Amino acid sequence: MIAIQNYKDIESDFFDGRDFGASIDIVKDVLVDVKNRGDNALFDYGKKFDVSSPSSLEIPAEELERAAEKMKRENPDLYESICYSHKLALQFAKKQRESFDDFEIELVEGMFTGQKNIPVERAGAYVPAGRFPLVSTVVMTITPAVAAGVKEVILCTPPRVHPSDKAAAESQGLGAPGKPFTGGKPYADENIMAAAYICGVNRVFACGGSQAIGAMAFGTQSIPRVDVIVGPGNKFVAEAKKLVYGTVGIDMVAGPTEVFIIADKSANPAWVAADLLAQAEHDIVAQPVMATDSPQLAAAVAEEIEKQLAVLETRTTAEQSIKNCGRIIICDSLEQAAEAANRKAPEHLELAMEEGPRRDAIASMCQNYGSLFIGHMSAEVFGDYAAGLNHTLPTSGSARFTGGLSVRVFLKTVTTLRTVPGSKGAEQSARAAGFLGDAEGLAGHAKAARIRLS
């Protein structure tokens, strides 16, 4: 049963960022090895960690197209859903791109300052393929890079046994974690390959784990070095992204997923319970939270969670998440619930309230979140899959200072200065720069400014 508690009884560390591991030495060793040995290191780690260690890493473009055609033929509903998700995500990302203006303005006479937004040349996306191959993550990572104008977008994802190699693998009892089939053709999860083709990725590599992050950060004989790495992963992937930051840009270091639902008495208990369980099934440390001013709704949601858990296919994981990390908070008012949400700064924030001035007021109070879902019909899962929004969002309180993955991650905002010789602005800036250089003891700076006055 999910815990129910009053707001005044919440322990203070509930509002702290959740840390699930410090620096992992094995990741440091993997990164150094990949930097030094390139592809040879990737092949060795494939033999150690993956179900397949192919003879080469890049998956031919024809394989991606075949996967897409197979999906279109055998699973048209999924194919159309990915196309729809990509369409909305691309529309939204292109609108984001338009919001980053290039400009030049004359601040003072003869001094023209400007801004340009330039896309990085090459971006790398990582897409996990463990228990749940994250097909939607292909859409969310590739689409904003394309909309930003990135010239080349590559994708790394864990290898799978190629269909033409399956018979050989099975005859040898290989093709499982710890027992990889080696030397076959490069291949990956078919749905991920199909989504990559639909979204317009340039190149895909059958390479997973922290070694894939190292390959994209440093470059190997097969995998080119990128400028930015985006995408989720397990704790090893997250640690690798943290360690290579500075060598490359990253989107963020994401922790376990979380949802915070502010609900009033108009909320449907079954809907709220379903949304909480949708987060809980991700991971045993996912954090599903509801805050309400209605004790009756709290009890009804708790009861509904138990009913839905009984028939949920992912019950084993979801039940542990609910028990370990879930809670329902009873607040004195919805304003207090909004205060709690701002302190928590959740990845996903839902307002399960009827349309009207009260909901508008609560929405305006909420400032810290990755994405806000307003109203009963705005299910958080829509944002995960097919609403145009990006589902790669800040977790563990980092929504206090950053937003989610967007075209911004793939853009460099740079500045320009153009000065008219002899203008009033040029002379004023030269004099000011000279005095500031004197104050800081930087005589060369002062001279470089004043020499333009002679």
N, C-alpha and C positions, 0 to 999 in steps of 0.2 A: 504493500500500500504506500502511495506517495505521502511524504510528510506534509502536514499542515501546521503552520505556525503563525503567530501574530508578528506584525512588523517590528514591534518593540523588542521581540525576543531573538531577532536575527543576529547571529554572531558576526562580529566585525569583519572576519576574514572572508565572508561570503562575497564581499565587494572587492576583494583583492584579485589581481590577475592570477590565473591558475598556471603553475609551472609543473610540467610533467617530465622533467629531466634536464640536467645541466649538460655541459659539453661531453660528448661521447667520444672516447679516445679512438674507437675503431673507425669512426667516420673520418677523423683527422688522418689516420693511416691510409684509408681508402683514397682520400683526395690527393695525398702526396704521391701515392702509387700511380694513380691515373695521370697525374701531371708529369711524372717521370717516365712512365712506360706506355702511355697511350692505349691503343687498341689491345695490346697484349694483356694489360691489366683488366680491361673490360671483359675479354674472353675468359680470363681466370675467375673473375668474380661471377660471371654467368654460370660457370661450372660449379661454383660453390653455393650460389643462392637461388638460381632460377630453375625453371622446368625445362629450359632449352638454352643451349649455348651454340648459336648458329655459326657457320663458317665465315659469315660476313654480317655487317650490322644494318646496312640500309635496306629497307623494304622497297622493292621496285614500285614505281608509280602504277604499273599495270595491276599489281596486287591490290592496291587501294581501290582502284576503279572496279576490279572484279568483286571486291567485298561490297562496294556500294550497289552494284548491279544485283548481286545475290540478295542483299537485304531488300532492295526494291521489289524483287520478284517473290521472295519467300516470306517477307515480313513487311508488307507495304504500310501497315499502320505505324510501325516504328520509323520507317524511312520518311514518311510524311511528317511525323512528329519532329524528327531531327531537322528537316528542312524548314518547318514552321518556326521552331526554336531559333534556328540560325537566322531566318528572315527578320524576326523581331529583334534579336540581339544586334544584328547589323544595322537596322534602322536606328536603334537607340544609340549605338556606339558612334554612328555617323553624326547624329545630332550632338553628341558630346564633343566630337572633333570640331564641329562648327563653333562651339562655345569658346574654344581656345583661339583667341584672335591674334593675328599679327598686326602690329601697328608701328607708326613712327609719329612722334609728337615734338613740336618745338617748345621746350620748357621755358627757355629764355631766348632772346634774339640771337640767332646763329648757332644754337645748340639743339641738335635734333637727336633725341633718344628713341630707341625702338625695341621691339620684342618680336622674336620669331619662335615658332614652335616646329621643331624639326624631328621627324621620326628617327628612331634608332635604325641602323642598317639591317641588323639581324636579331631576331628574338627566338628564344627557345621555350617551349612549353613542356611540362612534365605531366603525364596522365597516368595515375595508378591503375593497376589491373589485378588487384588481389581478390578478396572475397567478393567485392562489388566493382567490376570494371566501370569506371566513371565516364560513361559515354557523354553525358551532359557537360563534363569538364572540358571536353574537346571544343564544344561550342563556346564555352565561357572564356577559354584562354586564347583560342585562335582568332575568334571574330574581332575583338577589340584591336588586336595587333594589325589585322588586315585593314580595319577602318582607319587606324592611325596612319597608314601608308607605309608600314614596314616593308622593305624590299624583299626580305626572305624570312619566312617563318618555318622553323623546324619543330619536330615533336619527338620526344623520347617516351617510350612506354615499354613495360616488361615483355620479354619475348615469349612466344608460344611455339609449340611444335607445328611445323608446316603440314598441311593435309597430306602432301605427298610423302612425308616422313613418318606419319603416324603408325603405319603398319610395322615399319622397322623398329620404331620406339617401343611399341607394345610387345613385340617379339623378344625384346631385350629387357623388358620390365623397366623401361626408362620413361622419362617425360613427367616426373613428379619433383617437387621440391627436395633437394638433396640428391636426386637421381636424374640429373638432366640428360636429355638427348643431345649429343654434341655433333657438330659438323654438318648439320642440316641447313636448310634454306631459312633466311630471316623471315619471321612472321610475328604477328601480334594478335591480340583479341580482335575478332572480325568486326564487331560493332564499333570499336574504336577506330579501326582502319577506315571503315565506311564513313564515319562521322568526319574524320580528317579529310577525306576526299570531298565531301559535301561542303566543308567549311573553307576549302581552298588552301590547305597547308602545302608548303613547297616540298618538304622532305620528311620522311618518318624513319626512325631508327628503333630497332628492337633492342633496347637497352634500358634497364630499370635500376631502381635503388639509388643510393647516394653516389654510386659510381657514374650514373647518368648525369647527375648534377655536376660532378667534377668534369666529365667529358664536355659538357656544354660551356662550363666556365673557362676551361683551359684550352679546349680543342684537342682532338686526337687525329690520327691519320685518316679516320673515316668521318668523325663528327666534327663539324666546324665550330669554332669558338663563337659564342653569341655575345650580345651586349646586355641583354636582359633575360632573366629566367623567371617564369611564372608557373603557377600550378601547385596543387596540394600534394601530400604524401604522408608516409608514416613518420615516426620520430627521427629516423635516420635521414630521410630526405629533408625534413625540416631543419635538422642540425646542419646538414651539408649546405643548405641554402644560407643559413646564418653565417657559416664559416667562409663562404665564397663571396659574401657581400663586400663590395669594395673592388673586387676583381671584376665583378659584373653587378648590374642592378638586379634587384629582386622585387616582387610584388609585396610580399609580407611573409612573416613566419607564423603560420596559422596553427592554432591548437585545436582541441576537440570542439565540435560544433555546439551551439547553444541557441535557445529561443527563450524569449521573455514575453509573456502574453498578459496585457492589461485587459481585464474583462469585467463588464458590469452585468447586472442581472438580466440584460437582454440577450446575453450570449447563449448559444446552444451548447450544452455540456458535451454532447457527442462530438461536435466539431472541434471544440477546444481540446478534448482528450485526444482526438485523432492528430491534431497538430503537435501536441506534446510528444506523442508516441512516434510521430514521423521524425522528430529529432533524436529521440531516445534510441531508435533502432540503428543509428549510425555507429555507436560505440558505447562501451560500458561506462565511459567517463563523459559522454555527451551530457549536457545540462539542460533539461526542460523545466522551465519555471513559469508559474502563473501568479499574478497579483490581482486581487479583487477586493471590493468593499462589501461583498455579499457572502456571508458564511454559508448560506444555502447553496449558492453556486459552487463554492469550494467543495462541499460534501458531494454534490451531484457529479462534478468532474472527477473527483477521486474514485467514486463508484464506477463511473463510465470507463475510466482507465482500466480497472480490473476486468470489466466485461470485454473490452476490446483486446486486452492482453491475452485473454484465454483462447482467442482464435487467431492471433497474429503469428504469421509464419516466422517472423524474426523475434519471437518472444524472448528467447534466451538472452539476447543482447539487450533488448529494450527493457526487460524487467530489471536487469542489473543497473541500467542507467537510471531508471525511475527510483530504485531503492538507494543507490549510492549518491546520486547528484540531483534528483528531482525534488521539487517542493512547491507547495501552494502557500502563498503569503496572504494573510488577511490584513488588509489595511483599514485605517479609519476613514479614508476617502480615496477617490481616484487620483486626486492631486498628490497624495502621499505615495500612491503606486507609481506615478510618473517620477517622483523624486527618487524612489528606489531604482527605477529603470535607468535614470541618469547616473546614479552612483555605480550601477552594475555595468553600464555601457555594453549591452549585449550585441552579439552578431546579428541576430534577427529580433525585431521588436514588432509585436502585433497589437493592434487596438481592436479588440473584439467588442465593439460598441455600435449602437445605432447611429446613423447619420444625424448630425445636428450640431448646435452651438457647443454643447458639452464636449462632444468628441473633438471638435475643432480646437477647443481650448486645451484639452489634454495633449493633442498632437503638437500644438505650438509650444507646450512646456517641454516636450521630449527633444533633447538635443544630442544625446550620445547613443548612436546605434550604427550598425552597418547598413541595414535596409529597414525601412518602416513599412508595414503592411496595414493599411487603414480600412477598417470595416470587416464585417463578418465574412463576406465573400472573397476577401483578399488573402487567400491562403498563402502561407509562407512557401509551400511547395510549388506554387506558381512561379515564384522568384527563382527557385532551384532549377526549374526546367523550361518554362515557356512564357515569359512575360516581358522579355527584352532586358530585364535587369541582369546584372552579373551576380552569380552566386559565390564568387570568391571574395570573402568578406573578413574584416578584422574580428578577432576573437580575444578572449581573456582580458577584456577591458581596454584593448587598444583602439576601440572605436572612440575613445576620448580624444584621440589626436590624429586619426587617419580614417580614410574611407576605404572602399573596396577596390577591386581590380577594375580599371577603366582604361580608356585610351590614354589617359594621362601617364600611365606607367611606361608607355612606349614612346613618349614624346620628351624631348629636351627643350625646355623653355630657355632660350638664350637671349642676350641683349646686345644692342648695337649703339654706337655713338658716331654721329657725323657732325663735324664742326666747321662753320664758315670762318676762314681766316680773317682776323681783324674785326670780328663782330663783337658786340657788347658782351654777349654771353661767354665767348672764348676768353676775353680779358678778365672778366669777373672770376671765372673758374680757375684761370691761371694764378691770379692773386691769392684766392682762397686756398688753392692747393699748395702754394708756396708757404703760406703761414702755417698750415697744418703739417707740412713736412718738417718745418723748423721745430714745431712743438713736439714732434715725435722723435726728433734727433736724426731724421733721415735726410741728410743733406742732398743726396742724389735725387730724391724725389722732388725736393724744393727746386733744385736747379733745372730738372727736366720740365717743370711747370714754368719757371720764370724765363727760361731761355726763349720761350715763345712770345715773350713780351718785348724782346729787344728788336 
